[in-house]
Amino acid sequence: MKRFPMLLLALLFALSSSLAAADVFINVGTGPVGGTYYPVGSAMAKIWTDSVPGMKASAQSTGGTRNNIQLLADGDAEIAFADGLYYDAYNGKGHYEGNPQKFLRALAPLYPEAIHILVAKESGIRSLADLKGKRVSVGAVGGSTMLTARQIFRLAGLDPDADVKSENLGHAETVAAFSDKRIDASVTIGALGIASVVETTTLGLVDILDIPDDIVAKIVEETPYFAPLSIPAGTYKGQDNPVKTFSSPNILAVHEKVDDETAYEMTKQLFQHKADLVAVSARMDAMDPSQISIIRIPLHPGAEKYYRETGALK
């Protein structure tokens, strides 16, 4: 009998240790503060923490897709936002030539991101060719925005290294640089209504440059996950006409090592709490199971199970 309390304590300790071991820690790679990925990723982390038993999820501000893919590869994130660069990464193309990231799996389609070429009103820039010799914000070093910017410069007949003075600035830094007249232009990638473009246009600091049809056609030919897009007139203050550009559909990517049941629950809870995500960003209304057909990498088996249950996959 004297041993009973000790045995009970040992049993309780073992039980509590077992429950602690069952906790699932999820880090979500998002994007720079000032973009859409970070606040939406934070909302997703809250949904999963509140709705999936034993899960503790948190969102991390990052440099964007390329940074996120590296975080997944290094085991420093389990889930990540990714624009079309995920296609190159999985297939070993472009920057990932000879180094395919075959661990990548898709959890959910999100929304298209438009490429915005912003030019300071007093810069005199009226075409892509006019970017020669100008100071241009191109996002984080090695990020997908920088890679896309260099592709645009090259197809416009500019040497990305010699003809353009690239500045590696995030969204908030780009807004400040336009305000202080430290840059002449920026390549900004984000959903229509992205905060940094809303702010600079509302302040009357920038215009949005058209990307000519022939350049868009070349980009789409080179990069299968890009698609032509017209930014509707009135999307931003002072934008009286549609703007020709292109877009990249983005996804929520996951490492293949995430177990099937966890991936299933995360996918299910995202769609069951979609209204919470739309409350953070209206563009999340575009998140729809019917859009899984645009994803260019394999679905995670857990996510696939959810889509089959709901009829999105036959």
N, C-alpha and C positions, 0 to 999 in steps of 0.2 A: 504493500500500500504506500509505503514511503517513496517508492520509486515512481508512483503514478504521476505526481505533479511534474517530475522531470521528463517523463515520457510524453506527457501532454505538451509541455513546453517545446520539446524537440519536434513533435509533430506539427505544432503551430509554426515553428520556425521553418521547417521543411516546406510547409504549405505556402507560407509567405514568400519564401525564396523561389518556389515554383511559379507563383503568380508573377513575381517580379521578372523572372526569366522569360515569361510569356509576353512581356511588353514588346511592342514593335515600334522602333524609332525610324521615322521617315524624314529625310531632309529633302526639301523641294528647291531645286535650282531655278531661279526666276530670271531676272534681268535688272537693269539699272533702276534706281529710285527715280521716279518721274515718268517711267514708261507704264505699260499696262500689265506686264507679266508680274511685277512685284506685288501690287495690291491684290490682284486676282489670285496669285499663288498663296498669299497670306490667308485669303478667305478660304481657299481649298484646304490649307493646313488646319484651319479651325474646324471646318466641316468634318474632316477625318478624325481629328482628336476628339470631337464631341460625339461622333456617330459610330466609330468603329471601336469596339471594346478592346482595351489594351494598347491602342495606338496613340503615339505621341508624335505629332507631325509639326514641323517648323519650316518656315520659308527663309531662303537665303538670297540676299541681293547679289547679283553676279554681273559679269560683263556681257551676258547674252548666250546665244545658242552654242557657239564654239566653246566657251568657258563651261557651259552646262554639260556638254558631251564629255569634256575632260573630267569634270567632277564625277560623272557616272562611271567613267573608265577607272578612276582612282578609288572608287568606293566611298567618295565623300558626299554623294547624293544618290538617292534611290529613284527619284522622280524628277523630271526636268521639262521646262518649256523649250520647244525647239521650232525654229522656222525651217524653211526648205533645205537648209544646210544638212539636216539629218539624212537626206537622200544621198548626198555626196559621202557623208561619214559612213553610212552603212555599206555603200557600194564601193568604197575605196577610191573615190574620184576627187579631183581638185587637190585641195590641201591634204586630203587623206589618201592620196595615191600610194598604193602599196601597203596601206595600213587600215583596212576596212574595220569599222567598229561594229562587228557582228553581234555584239551583246545588246544592241538597241532593239527595243520593242515598242509598239504604240499602245497607249492606253485609251486616248480619246482624241477626236478631231476638235479643234477650237474655232478659230475664225481667220479670215484672210488679213494679211498685213500689207498695207500699201507702202510703196517707196515714195517718199516726199523729197523733192529737191527744193530746198528753201534758199532763197537768195535775198540778201539785204537790199532794201529798197534803193539805197543810194549807190549800190555796187556797179550798176551799169550792165549787169549780167542779164542777157536776153536769150542765150542759147547755151547748150553744153560746151560748145567750143570756147565761149567766153570765160569758162572756169580756168583757163590757162593762166598761170601766175597768181591765182587767187588763193586765199586762205579758206580751206574747206574742212568743216568738222565731219569726221567719218566714223565716229563711234570708238569703242574700245579697241586696243591693239589686238589684232588677230581675230576680232569678233566677226560675226556674219555681216554686220553692216559695213565694216571696213572692206571685207571681201567683195561684197556687192558693189560698193562704191568704186573700187578698183576696176571691176568688170565694166561698169558704166563708162568710166573714164577711157578705158582701153578701146571700147567699141565706138566711142565718140572721137577717136583719133588722138587722144591725149596719152602721154606717158605718165602713168600714175606716180612714178617716182620723181621725174624731172619737171613735169609741167604743172603739177598741183602741189600746193603747200598744205599737206594733210595735218589736221589737228585731231588728236585722239581724245575726244570729249564725250561725256555722257549726256543724257537728255537735259538735265538741269544745268549742267555746265554750258551746254550749247545755247540755251536761253540767255544765260548771263553773258556769254561771249557776244551774242547779237546785240544785247542791250548796251554793252561797253564798246561796241564797234571793233571787236578784236578778230572777228571772222567775217568773210564775205558771203559764205554759203554753207549749207550743211546737207548731208544725205541722212535723212531720218526715216527709219522704218518702224511702222506701227499701224495699228488698226485705225480706221477713219475716226477722227475725233481724239487722237492721242493728245495728251495734255500739253506736251512741249510745243506742238504745232498750234494748238488752240491758243496758248499763251503768247507766242511770238506774233501770230496773225492778229489777235485781239489788241495787242499793243501797237500794231501797225508797223512792225519792224521788218517784215519780210513779205515777199511774194512767193508763189509756188510755181515752179518752172515745169512746162510740158516736157515730156520725153518723147521725141519724134517716133512715129510709127515704125520706121525702118530700124531704129535702135532697139525698140521693144521686140520686134520680130527676131532680131539677132540674139537677144538675150533669151527669149523663150526657146529658140532653136538650140542654144548652147546649154540651157538649164531647164530640164523638163518640168520641174516643179513650179516655175514661174508662169504667170498668166497675165494677159493684158487686163488693164483696169482703168476705168474713168472715174475720177473723183467728182461726184456730182456738184454742180454749181451750188454755192451757199453752204457747203460743208463747213467752211471756215469763214470768219469775218473778212470781208473785202474780196472774197473769191467769187466773182460774179459769173465766171464761165467754168465749164467742166475742165478738168486737168487730165491730160493723157499721161498714164504711167503704167506700172505693172504691180503685181502683188505676189505674195508668197503665203500659201495656206500654212498655218502652224498647228502643231499637235502637242499633246502631252506625252512625252516619251518616258519609258521606264526601263530599268535594267532587267535583263532576262532572269537574274537571280532572285528577284522578288517572287515569293511563292504565289501559286495560283489563287489560293483563297484570299490572300491579301489584295492582290490585283483585282479580283472580282469585286470584293467589298468596296474598294476605293472607286472603281468605275461606277458601281451601283449608286453609291452615296453622292457622287458628283451629279448624276442626273436627277436623283431624288431631291437634291438641294440646289438645283439650277437657279431657282429664283433668288437665292442668297448671292450667287455669283453675278447675276444680272443687276442686282442692287448695287454691286461694287462697280461694275462696268457694263453698260448696255450692250456692248459688242459681244458679250458672252451669250446673248440670245441666239447667236449663230451656232453655238455648240449643239449639234444634233446628231444622233446615232446614224441618220441617213447619210451623213457625210463621210462615213468610214471608207467609202469607195475611193476617196481622193488620197488616202494614205498610201505611201509608197514603200513602206517597210512592213514586216509581219506584225500582226497584233499579238500582244501577250495572251497566252492561253486563258488566263483569268478574265481578261477583258472580252476575249472572244466568247467565252461562256455566257457573259452578260448579254452581249449583242444577239446571240442565238436565242436566249430565253425571251428577249423582248421582240424578236422577229426582225431585227435590223439585218441579221445574217440568216440565210436559209441553209 
